[in-house]
Amino acid sequence: MSNRKINVGIVGCGFVVDYYLDTMFKYKELNLVGVTDIINERSDKVSAHYKVPAFKSAKELIENTQLDILINLTDPHNHFEVTKLAFEHGIHVYSEKPITMDIKEIRGLFDLAKSKGLFLSTAPCNLLSSAAQTLLKAVKDNKIGTPRLAYAEMDDGPVHLMNPEKWKSKMGIHWPIKDEFEVGCTLEHIGYVSSWLIAMFGKVEEITAFSTCLDNHKCPGLVEPIDSPDFSIAILQHSSGVISRVTSGIMAPKDRSLRVVGDKGVLSVEDTWDNYCPVKFEEYTSIKLKAARKTFISKNPIARMIFGLGKKTITPIKRKFSLNPFHNNMEMDFCLGIVDLANAILTNGKPTFDNEFSLHINEVSLHTQYALNKSAVKLGQNKNVERIVIS
Ligand SMILES: NC(=O)c1ccc[n+]([C@@H]2O[C@H](COP(=O)([O-])OP(=O)(O)OC[C@H]3O[C@@H](n4cnc5c(N)ncnc54)[C@H](O)[C@@H]3O)[C@@H](O)[C@H]2O)c1
């Protein structure tokens, strides 16, 4: 293979930029040629710290470098214009999620990319992690027989109770509380698991979804009330026939686990954000299944051992990570998707997050986010059901 590097440039130097720059320089395929932010102070600071040229605008960055990939790290409300600009200049795009907040805009960008033969690749990229690849292989290798069902939790914890106003990036940028609440946790997070589910079980053919805002005034004194959903549930019917259920929220404590249920057992990952999370396997036998239903057995460690109720760890697939597992408390390597795209360009191949896959993940996110409770059936007629009061 030639030693050609792929020129990448970053637009948007806010909270998240350090996550990318933490690992970017370790990838020999990537050559960061410049950064920019409409708040020039931010890109200047990144430029000084990481020793990379800063430009006054996205246009200036594009016009003064030979960009192959524009990395769009602007806030979601600004994604559309920046991605469109890149495509108009014949540059591939790796976009933070969501591609935009509007499905018509996303389809427009998808068509524009197609007409120009360009890639539109999207975050999140934890599908490329060792944990995800190990799970995908175990499912493909028939470890659990025919998969039937998957349960994915994407609860990020009640962030408003964790002093988010004090969260700052390495470059000193505050976590954008208002923007995060406005965009909402479904658009921000569901892709971290929907990408795994779609990769394993195929395209989503039907969605039944519910979303709502449980608390519209989470940080009084800091941000005005915001009505974007902070809780959603989506039932996804995949082309393979598997049904998956995804819950996204920022009200319940952190739970980012995923379970895949098949005819021969269950595969599970405790934390889908952890690139190195072990994949566990519980094999079914009728004795084990019956034993697990008996409380006195399932609560007793010795009885559990006798009945073989433990989980086994699947041998992990080793992936080329630049990230040390104990690196800065960050379990995720944000550059995996960019490297994957760069390698696709270098080899005339296709990235894992190709245009169709990226569009589809975003369709699922947007349908879930905007489901609200439109299809709810009102059960108000029965007035005799009362709350039970414990005396
Ligand atoms: N905040 C997080 O914890 C987090 C984590 C993972 C992914 N993300 C995603 O990363 C993206 C960025 O998030 P963030 O938290 O860094 O937001 P942020 O608001 O901190 O940063 C966005 C930056 O983009 C700049 N910008 C906006 N329009 C621009 C334009 N046209 N040209 C140049 N710069 C422009 C803004 O000035 C700002 O500095 C979002 O899509 C978000 O969903 C955020």
The ligand as a Tripos MOL2 file, in Angstrom:
@<TRIPOS>MOLECULE
LIG
   44    48     1     0     0
SMALL
NO_CHARGES

@<TRIPOS>ATOM
      1 N1        -21.0280   17.3860   24.1550 N.am      1 LIG1
      2 C1        -20.8360   16.0740   24.1670 C.2       1 LIG1
      3 O1        -20.7070   15.4710   25.2350 O.2       1 LIG1
      4 C2        -20.7900   15.3360   22.8670 C.ar      1 LIG1
      5 C3        -20.3270   14.0060   22.8650 C.ar      1 LIG1
      6 C4        -20.2830   13.3190   21.6620 C.ar      1 LIG1
      7 C5        -20.7100   13.9220   20.5120 C.ar      1 LIG1
      8 N2        -21.1860   15.2240   20.5250 N.ar      1 LIG1
      9 C6        -21.6150   15.8190   19.2660 C.3       1 LIG1
     10 O2        -20.5430   16.6270   18.7830 O.3       1 LIG1
     11 C7        -21.0370   17.7740   18.1020 C.3       1 LIG1
     12 C8        -20.4480   19.0040   18.7180 C.3       1 LIG1
     13 O3        -20.8000   19.0190   20.0750 O.3       1 LIG1
     14 P1        -20.0550   19.9540   21.1250 P.3       1 LIG1
     15 O4        -20.4750   19.4610   22.4530 O.co2     1 LIG1
     16 O5        -18.6340   20.0610   20.7970 O.co2     1 LIG1
     17 O6        -20.7980   21.3280   20.8150 O.3       1 LIG1
     18 P2        -20.2600   22.8190   21.1150 P.3       1 LIG1
     19 O7        -21.4400   23.6900   21.0360 O.co2     1 LIG1
     20 O8        -19.4370   22.8200   22.3570 O.co2     1 LIG1
     21 O9        -19.3040   23.1030   19.8820 O.3       1 LIG1
     22 C9        -19.7440   23.3430   18.6000 C.3       1 LIG1
     23 C10       -18.8060   24.3560   17.9940 C.3       1 LIG1
     24 O10       -19.1190   24.5470   16.6180 O.3       1 LIG1
     25 C11       -18.9140   25.9180   16.3080 C.3       1 LIG1
     26 N3        -19.6240   26.2340   15.0660 N.ar      1 LIG1
     27 C12       -20.9620   26.3030   14.8550 C.ar      1 LIG1
     28 N4        -21.2080   26.6090   13.5500 N.ar      1 LIG1
     29 C13       -20.0050   26.7010   12.9490 C.ar      1 LIG1
     30 C14       -19.6020   26.9780   11.6170 C.ar      1 LIG1
     31 N5        -20.4900   27.2100   10.6540 N.pl3     1 LIG1
     32 N6        -18.2830   27.0460   11.3400 N.ar      1 LIG1
     33 C15       -17.3600   26.8100   12.3130 C.ar      1 LIG1
     34 N7        -17.6900   26.5390   13.5850 N.ar      1 LIG1
     35 C16       -18.9950   26.4750   13.9080 C.ar      1 LIG1
     36 C17       -19.4160   26.6550   17.5330 C.3       1 LIG1
     37 O11       -18.9110   27.9660   17.6110 O.3       1 LIG1
     38 C18       -18.9120   25.7450   18.6470 C.3       1 LIG1
     39 O12       -17.6500   26.1310   19.1170 O.3       1 LIG1
     40 C19       -22.5560   17.6840   18.1650 C.3       1 LIG1
     41 O13       -23.0460   17.1030   16.9990 O.3       1 LIG1
     42 C20       -22.8120   16.7460   19.3370 C.3       1 LIG1
     43 O14       -23.9920   16.0040   19.1780 O.3       1 LIG1
     44 C21       -21.2120   15.9330   21.6830 C.ar      1 LIG1
@<TRIPOS>BOND
     1     1     2 1
     2     2     3 2
     3     2     4 1
     4     4     5 ar
     5     4    44 ar
     6     5     6 ar
     7     6     7 ar
     8     7     8 ar
     9     8     9 1
    10     8    44 ar
    11     9    10 1
    12     9    42 1
    13    10    11 1
    14    11    12 1
    15    11    40 1
    16    12    13 1
    17    13    14 1
    18    14    15 2
    19    14    16 1
    20    14    17 1
    21    17    18 1
    22    18    19 2
    23    18    20 1
    24    18    21 1
    25    21    22 1
    26    22    23 1
    27    23    24 1
    28    23    38 1
    29    24    25 1
    30    25    26 1
    31    25    36 1
    32    26    27 ar
    33    26    35 ar
    34    27    28 ar
    35    28    29 ar
    36    29    30 ar
    37    29    35 ar
    38    30    31 1
    39    30    32 ar
    40    32    33 ar
    41    33    34 ar
    42    34    35 ar
    43    36    37 1
    44    36    38 1
    45    38    39 1
    46    40    41 1
    47    40    42 1
    48    42    43 1
@<TRIPOS>SUBSTRUCTURE
     1 LIG1         1 GROUP 0 **** ****
